[in-house]
Amino acid sequence: MTFRTDKDGDQRRREILAELHGSLDRRYRPEDVADLVLLALDGRLSRRERVVLERAARHSSRRAGGFSSMSSDYARPVGGGRQVAAASRLFGRRAEVDPDDPESLLEFAANLGDEIRWAPDRGDFLADRLNREARETAGMDLSKRQYNRRFRMLRRIAAKAGTLRTEQDKRRLLMVGVIGFGADIPLERFTADADAACFVAYYTARRKVRREFTLSGRDNPFDEIAQVLFDRCADRSDWWMIAQARTTPDVLERLTDEERGRLLGQWSAAMRHAADMLRARWDPRADRTTMIVRRGDDSTTWNNLAVAYNTARAGWLSCLASLDALALLDAACPGKVMRLMAADLTAWHRAAGGGVDPNTAVWAALPPPWGVLDGTATCTRADVEAACRTAGLDPEQSGWTAPAAPRGVGVFRPTPELVHGVSVADPVWAALLRRAGVFSGKRVRPDLAADAYHGLASGVVISDLPAPYMPDIPGTP
């Protein structure tokens, strides 16, 4: 018979905490995180705490023996490994390079470029290539075709580095939008405080639950399970780490003025970064009064950046309030950014007696926030207050000139199985409907149309949808 020692238990706890840390920039379901939290805090929970956590943990994949058709991660940018391998074969040289680091890719290309007098700032195919005389003078024993092949390859690597940098920025801001700076918490700091770590892991998992196609708002991520885990954090807890994921008065009051100032700087930098990326993607022909997505719009990127900007702005306002510095808004008060809305969802709102979100009217009445942030446009607190009054909103309660009013503690409910925002009762059917292209706004795949129709007819869709939204599948009754 073998006995488990305290040392073995501590090692197992560290392994679980490490997995929870890995979940921060992934998309674990709250149920699965709650199950890991129970293991990480085994022997430390009261009976009531365990009962509350069990409400979620009993639906975990490990307990229920099921699976989800939804990805447990966010899409990650593809590095330049393929381009590096091709360039190494073409030049007959190998070098140390990190294909997932844009700067390393550029350095790799520049090193190879020395051989043909290529550099990142001399990569124009028409203007910067060497002619035959220049190649001979430089001592290159290369034909025009071989020289051009190498020149094009280095240009592709440089272009890949630029694309990779942009995609990494977009993913970084996506994480800021859904969980703040939680994904940047170092592993050592995370595992040093189990109570704070478990709260951060569960709360961020709740914030990452996908949006449903519904007329009602999103569930409050701070539910009764998050409350129990939050209450376990005492004065000795790492409140700076908690503040990376939850910038609210009940957390900020635990920080020093210096820490609140640092956090203010983090949110300000993230807000400006998101605003710059939004500026580059804004189509001046778009109708700001409706924000209905049009054909050709990259609504996913816009909406992710808008969420990141609004999250950063909310954190910035919270820090200003905690420092008693909201008076700064008198001179400059950048507004919120509205997400692009699907036309069918907007039509559903109208059919149900609703209309365009009044916040959209405020956004349309104010100058774009990127102009306010770079000083090319003026928007004061008085301007925002006037626009809010016209739209019938309280500027403070709605979060335009002050941190939004706190919401009550939410109620946990199992994570719905979604296909493009539509709830489906069974993950197997959800996977089939997703492969078929149902609810995607695109043509349903003919080879899966019959199966998709059978699933829809059998009632696997449990969302409350307007009748026109149910897809018309060609070739089916």
C-alpha positions in Angstrom: 0.0 0.0 0.0 1.3 3.5 -0.9 0.4 6.7 1.0 0.2 10.1 -0.5 2.5 12.5 1.2 2.0 16.2 1.8 4.8 16.8 -0.7 2.8 14.8 -3.4 -0.3 16.9 -2.6 1.6 20.2 -3.0 3.1 19.0 -6.3 -0.4 18.1 -7.5 -1.8 21.4 -6.4 1.0 23.3 -8.3 0.2 21.2 -11.4 -3.5 22.1 -11.2 -2.7 25.8 -10.7 -0.4 25.7 -13.7 -3.2 24.3 -15.8 -5.5 27.1 -14.5 -2.8 29.6 -15.5 -2.8 28.1 -18.9 -6.5 28.6 -19.2 -6.2 32.4 -18.8 -5.6 33.0 -22.6 -7.7 30.0 -23.7 -11.4 29.4 -23.6 -12.1 26.9 -20.9 -15.7 26.5 -19.9 -16.4 27.9 -16.4 -17.6 24.3 -15.5 -14.2 22.9 -16.3 -12.4 25.6 -14.4 -14.7 25.1 -11.3 -13.8 21.4 -11.4 -10.1 22.3 -11.4 -10.6 24.9 -8.6 -12.2 22.2 -6.4 -9.1 20.1 -6.9 -6.7 23.0 -6.3 -8.4 24.0 -3.1 -9.1 20.5 -1.8 -9.1 20.4 2.0 -9.3 24.2 2.2 -13.0 24.8 1.4 -15.9 25.1 3.8 -18.9 22.9 3.2 -20.9 25.8 1.8 -18.1 26.8 -0.5 -17.8 23.3 -1.9 -21.6 23.1 -2.4 -21.6 26.3 -4.4 -18.7 25.3 -6.6 -20.3 21.9 -7.2 -23.2 23.7 -9.0 -20.8 24.3 -11.9 -18.3 21.5 -11.5 -20.9 18.8 -11.9 -21.4 19.9 -15.5 -17.6 19.7 -16.3 -16.3 17.5 -19.1 -14.5 15.3 -16.6 -17.6 14.7 -14.5 -20.2 14.5 -17.3 -18.1 12.5 -19.7 -19.1 14.7 -22.6 -17.5 17.1 -24.9 -18.2 20.5 -26.5 -18.3 21.3 -30.2 -16.9 24.7 -29.4 -13.1 25.4 -29.4 -11.4 25.6 -26.1 -9.0 28.2 -27.4 -8.9 31.5 -29.3 -7.4 31.4 -32.8 -3.7 31.9 -32.7 -1.7 33.6 -35.4 0.3 31.3 -37.7 4.0 31.9 -37.5 6.5 32.1 -40.3 7.9 28.5 -40.0 6.9 27.6 -43.6 8.6 30.7 -45.0 11.7 30.2 -42.9 12.1 26.6 -44.1 11.7 27.6 -47.8 14.2 30.4 -47.5 16.7 28.1 -45.7 16.5 25.7 -48.6 16.7 28.4 -51.3 19.8 30.1 -49.7 21.4 26.9 -48.5 21.9 28.5 -45.0 20.4 27.9 -41.6 20.1 30.4 -38.8 18.6 30.6 -35.3 15.2 32.2 -35.8 11.9 32.3 -33.8 9.3 31.9 -36.5 6.6 33.2 -34.1 8.5 36.5 -33.4 8.1 39.2 -36.1 11.3 40.9 -35.1 13.2 37.6 -35.3 11.8 37.0 -38.8 12.9 40.4 -40.0 16.4 39.9 -38.6 16.5 36.5 -40.3 15.5 38.0 -43.6 18.0 40.8 -43.2 20.8 38.4 -42.6 20.0 36.4 -45.7 19.5 39.6 -47.6 23.2 40.6 -47.1 24.0 38.0 -49.7 22.0 39.7 -52.4 22.1 43.3 -51.0 18.5 43.2 -49.9 17.2 44.9 -46.7 13.7 45.4 -45.3 13.8 49.1 -46.3 15.1 48.2 -49.8 12.5 45.6 -50.7 10.6 47.3 -53.6 10.6 44.8 -56.4 10.7 47.4 -59.2 12.9 50.1 -57.6 15.4 48.2 -55.4 16.5 45.1 -57.4 20.1 45.1 -58.8 20.6 44.8 -62.6 23.1 42.5 -64.1 26.0 44.9 -64.0 25.3 45.7 -60.3 25.1 42.0 -59.5 28.4 41.4 -61.2 30.0 44.3 -59.4 28.8 42.9 -56.1 30.3 39.5 -57.0 27.1 37.6 -57.2 27.2 34.5 -59.3 23.5 34.3 -59.7 21.2 34.3 -62.8 18.5 36.9 -63.0 15.9 34.1 -62.3 17.7 32.9 -59.1 18.3 36.5 -57.9 14.6 37.3 -58.4 13.5 34.1 -56.5 15.6 35.1 -53.5 14.4 38.7 -53.6 10.8 37.6 -53.7 11.3 35.1 -50.9 12.8 37.8 -48.6 9.9 40.2 -49.5 7.4 37.4 -48.5 9.2 36.9 -45.1 9.1 40.7 -44.5 5.4 40.8 -45.4 4.8 37.7 -43.1 6.5 39.5 -40.2 4.2 42.5 -40.7 1.0 40.3 -40.9 2.1 38.3 -37.9 2.7 41.5 -35.8 -0.8 42.7 -36.7 -2.4 39.4 -35.9 -0.6 39.2 -32.6 -1.7 42.7 -31.7 -5.3 41.8 -32.6 -5.2 38.7 -30.4 -3.6 40.6 -27.5 -6.3 43.2 -27.7 -8.9 40.5 -28.0 -7.7 39.1 -24.6 -7.7 42.6 -23.1 -11.3 43.0 -24.2 -12.5 39.8 -22.6 -10.3 39.5 -19.5 -8.3 42.7 -19.1 -4.6 42.0 -18.4 -5.2 38.5 -16.9 -3.4 36.7 -19.7 -0.2 38.7 -18.8 0.0 37.4 -15.2 3.3 35.5 -14.7 3.0 31.8 -13.8 5.2 32.3 -10.6 2.9 35.1 -9.3 -0.2 33.2 -10.2 0.7 30.0 -8.4 2.0 31.9 -5.3 -1.6 32.7 -4.2 -4.0 29.9 -4.7 -7.1 31.7 -3.5 -6.5 34.8 -5.8 -5.5 32.5 -8.7 -8.7 30.4 -8.5 -10.8 33.5 -8.4 -9.0 35.0 -11.4 -9.2 31.8 -13.4 -13.0 31.3 -12.8 -14.0 34.9 -13.2 -12.1 35.2 -16.5 -13.6 32.0 -17.7 -17.0 33.4 -17.1 -16.1 36.6 -19.0 -15.0 34.5 -22.0 -18.4 32.8 -22.4 -19.6 33.4 -26.0 -22.4 35.8 -26.8 -25.8 34.4 -27.5 -28.0 35.6 -30.3 -30.7 37.1 -28.1 -32.6 40.2 -27.2 -31.6 40.1 -23.6 -28.2 41.3 -22.4 -25.3 39.1 -21.4 -25.2 37.3 -18.1 -23.2 38.9 -15.3 -19.9 37.1 -15.2 -19.6 37.8 -11.5 -21.9 35.0 -10.4 -22.4 33.3 -7.0 -19.4 31.1 -7.6 -17.2 34.0 -8.4 -18.5 35.7 -5.2 -17.6 32.7 -3.1 -14.0 32.6 -4.5 -13.7 36.4 -4.2 -14.7 36.3 -0.6 -11.9 33.8 0.1 -9.4 36.6 -0.9 -8.3 38.3 2.3 -6.0 41.3 3.1 -3.0 39.1 2.5 -4.1 38.2 -1.0 -2.4 39.5 -4.2 -4.8 42.2 -5.0 -2.6 43.6 -7.7 -2.9 40.3 -9.6 -6.7 40.3 -9.0 -6.9 43.9 -10.4 -5.4 42.7 -13.7 -8.7 40.9 -14.3 -11.2 42.9 -12.3 -10.9 46.7 -12.1 -13.8 47.5 -9.8 -14.0 49.7 -6.7 -14.0 46.6 -4.3 -10.6 45.7 -5.8 -9.1 49.1 -6.4 -9.6 50.1 -2.8 -7.1 47.4 -1.8 -4.4 48.9 -4.0 -1.9 51.7 -3.1 -2.1 55.0 -5.0 1.1 54.0 -6.8 -0.5 50.7 -8.0 -3.7 52.5 -9.1 -1.5 54.9 -11.1 0.3 52.1 -12.8 -3.0 50.4 -13.6 -4.3 53.7 -15.0 -1.3 53.8 -17.3 -1.9 50.3 -18.5 -5.5 50.9 -19.4 -4.6 54.2 -21.0 -2.0 52.6 -23.3 -4.4 49.7 -24.2 -7.2 52.2 -25.0 -5.0 54.2 -27.3 -3.6 51.1 -29.0 -7.2 49.8 -29.6 -8.3 53.3 -30.9 -5.4 53.4 -33.4 -6.3 50.0 -34.8 -10.0 51.0 -35.0 -9.1 54.2 -36.8 -7.3 52.1 -39.5 -10.4 50.0 -40.0 -13.1 52.6 -39.9 -15.0 53.0 -43.1 -16.2 56.7 -43.3 -19.1 55.5 -45.5 -20.6 53.5 -42.6 -23.8 54.7 -41.0 -22.9 55.5 -37.4 -26.6 56.0 -36.4 -27.3 52.3 -37.0 -24.0 50.4 -37.1 -25.5 47.7 -39.2 -22.8 45.5 -40.8 -22.5 45.7 -44.6 -21.2 43.2 -47.1 -17.5 43.2 -47.1 -17.1 44.5 -43.5 -14.8 42.6 -41.2 -17.2 42.8 -38.4 -15.3 40.2 -36.2 -12.2 42.3 -36.1 -14.0 45.5 -35.6 -16.2 44.1 -32.8 -13.2 42.5 -31.0 -11.3 45.8 -31.2 -14.4 47.8 -30.0 -14.8 45.4 -27.0 -11.1 45.9 -26.2 -11.4 49.7 -26.5 -14.5 49.8 -24.3 -13.0 47.5 -21.7 -9.9 49.6 -21.6 -11.9 52.8 -21.4 -14.0 51.3 -18.5 -10.9 50.3 -16.6 -9.4 53.8 -17.2 -12.5 55.5 -15.8 -12.5 53.2 -12.8 -8.9 54.1 -12.1 -9.6 57.8 -12.5 -12.5 57.5 -10.1 -10.3 55.6 -7.5 -7.8 58.4 -7.7 -10.5 61.1 -7.5 -9.4 62.4 -10.9 -12.6 62.3 -13.0 -12.3 66.1 -13.3 -9.8 65.4 -16.1 -12.8 64.5 -18.3 -13.9 68.2 -18.3 -11.1 68.9 -20.9 -11.2 65.6 -22.9 -13.7 62.7 -22.6 -13.3 60.1 -25.4 -16.5 58.3 -26.0 -17.3 54.6 -26.4 -17.2 52.7 -29.6 -20.2 50.7 -30.8 -20.1 47.2 -32.2 -21.3 46.4 -35.7 -24.7 44.7 -35.6 -26.1 42.0 -37.8 -29.1 43.2 -39.8 -31.2 40.3 -38.8 -30.7 40.9 -35.1 -31.5 44.6 -35.6 -34.7 43.6 -37.4 -35.6 41.3 -34.6 -35.2 44.1 -32.1 -37.5 46.3 -34.1 -40.1 43.5 -34.6 -40.1 43.0 -30.8 -40.9 46.7 -30.3 -37.4 47.8 -29.6 -35.0 49.9 -31.6 -31.4 50.9 -32.0 -29.5 51.0 -28.7 -29.6 54.6 -27.4 -25.8 54.3 -26.8 -25.5 54.2 -30.6 -27.0 57.7 -30.9 -24.5 59.0 -28.4 -21.6 57.5 -30.3 -23.0 59.0 -33.6 -23.3 62.4 -32.1 -19.7 62.6 -30.8 -16.4 62.7 -32.7 -14.7 59.3 -33.1 -12.6 58.7 -29.9 -9.4 58.1 -31.8 -9.6 61.8 -32.9 -10.1 62.9 -29.3 -7.2 60.8 -28.1 -4.7 62.2 -30.6 -5.9 65.8 -30.2 -7.4 66.3 -33.7 -11.0 66.5 -32.3 -12.5 68.0 -29.2 -14.9 66.2 -26.9 -15.5 67.4 -23.4 -17.5 65.9 -20.6 -20.2 68.6 -21.3 -20.4 67.4 -24.9 -20.9 63.8 -23.8 -23.5 64.7 -21.2 -25.5 66.7 -23.8 -25.5 63.8 -26.2 -26.5 61.4 -23.5 -29.4 63.6 -22.4 -30.6 63.8 -26.0 -30.5 60.0 -26.2 -32.4 59.6 -22.9 -29.4 58.2 -21.0 -27.9 59.0 -17.7 -24.2 59.8 -18.6 -22.9 58.4 -15.3 -25.1 55.4 -14.8 -24.6 54.3 -18.5 -20.8 54.5 -18.1 -20.1 57.4 -20.5 -18.6 59.8 -17.9 -18.1 57.6 -14.9 -17.5 53.9 -14.2 -20.7 52.0 -15.0 -23.0 51.2 -12.0 -22.2 47.8 -10.4 -24.5 44.9 -11.2 -25.9 42.4 -8.8 -24.4 39.0 -8.4 -25.4 36.8 -11.3 -26.7 33.3 -11.2 -24.7 30.4 -12.7 -26.1 28.5 -15.6 -24.4 25.9 -17.7 -22.5 27.1 -20.7 -24.8 26.9 -23.7 -23.7 25.0 -26.8 -23.7 27.7 -29.5 -23.6 27.7 -33.3 -22.9 31.3 -34.4 -24.7 32.5 -31.2 -27.6 30.1 -31.5 -28.2 27.6 -28.7 -28.3 24.0 -29.7 -29.3 21.2 -27.3 -26.7 18.6 -28.3 -23.0 19.2 -29.0 -23.0 16.5 -31.7 -25.8 18.2 -33.6 -24.0 21.6 -33.0 -20.9 20.3 -34.6 -22.8 19.1 -37.7 -24.8 22.3 -38.0 -21.5 24.3 -37.8 -19.9 22.2 -40.5 -22.9 22.5 -42.7 -22.8 26.3 -42.4 -26.1 26.8 -40.8 -26.6 30.2 -39.1 -23.3 31.4 -40.6 -25.0 33.7 -43.1 -23.5 31.6 -45.9 -24.9 28.9 -48.2 -25.5 25.6 -46.5 -23.3 22.8 -47.7 -25.3 20.6 -50.1 -23.8 17.4 -48.9 -24.9 18.1 -45.3 -28.2 19.9 -46.1 -30.4 16.9 -45.5 -28.8 16.1 -42.1 -28.9 19.7 -41.1 -32.6 19.9 -42.0 -33.4 16.8 -40.0 -31.6 18.3 -37.0 -33.5 21.5 -37.2 -36.8 19.7 -37.7 -36.2 17.6 -34.7 -36.0 20.6 -32.4 -32.3 20.7 -31.5 -32.3 24.5 -31.6 -33.4 25.8 -28.2 -32.8 29.5 -28.7 -35.8 31.7 -28.9 -35.4 32.9 -32.5 -37.7 34.9 -34.8 -39.2 32.6 -37.5 -37.4 34.4 -40.4 -34.0 33.6 -38.9 -34.5 29.8 -39.2 -32.5 28.9 -42.3 -34.1 28.0 -45.6 -32.1 24.9 -46.7 -32.3 24.3 -50.5 -33.4 20.8 -51.6 -35.3 20.1 -48.3 -39.1 20.2 -47.6 
